[in-house]
Structures are given as structure tokens and as C-alpha cells.
Amino acid sequence: MQVRVRMADGSIEELRSLLSWLRDEPAVRRHGGLTVAPGDPEPGSMTTAFEVLVLALGPGLTAAQLVTSIIMWRSSRGPVRVIIERDDREAAIETDDAGEADAIAAKLEPS
């Protein structure tokens, strides 16, 4: 499964900080296939405004593990809203409570 991670406000600085954080996470480093990709074009524009992180999730890295890592990053950064997208689903991370990771990750699973 592949997911895309972006900042709700489009902050490139925050996205790069998260990228650095995730690169230091052992499970992401070993199993995540973390890359940076151009974001979607803005409406009415032919250019992309923001970058997104693209990760491969699988047996070595689950959505819940990724969400937990992002929550931990958020707790060190302040109130940053992070969006994880998978196909036609998305989950917002707006909490510093790692106990909510499973519920947030479940929003990415097929119905």
C-alpha cells in the first residue's frame, strides 16, 4: 500500500522537517520506501505548489506505526495538521495523543 503525506497548510519547511524525522525512524528507514514527490496541481494552474511525501506501507511498516511517528513529530513541533492520503481516503492528524493512532490509521483502510 502506498500513502501520501502532506501538510494541510502546504508548509514546505514543516514537510521537510517531517521528512528528516521519518528518515530517522528505524521502521520507515528499513521498510518505508520514503520519497518526495510533487504535489497535485493547484486548481486552475499547470504547476504544482507543494511537495508530498510518498511511503510504501507493508509488513514492516503499518499505517498505525506511521501515524504514531507523525504524532510524535507533531508533539515536538506544535499544532501542525498533517494529512495522510491513500487512494480516495484521507486521515488528518491533529493530535498529540499516540493512543489515537489506530483510529486514525483505520480511516485509510478500505470500507
Secondary structure, DSSP 4 states (H G I P E B T S, - for coil): -EEEEEETT--HHHHHHHHHHHHTSHHHHHH---EEEE-PBPTT-SSB--EEEEEE-BTTB-HHHHHHHHHHHHHHH-S--EEEEETTEEEEE--S-GGGHHHHHHTTS--
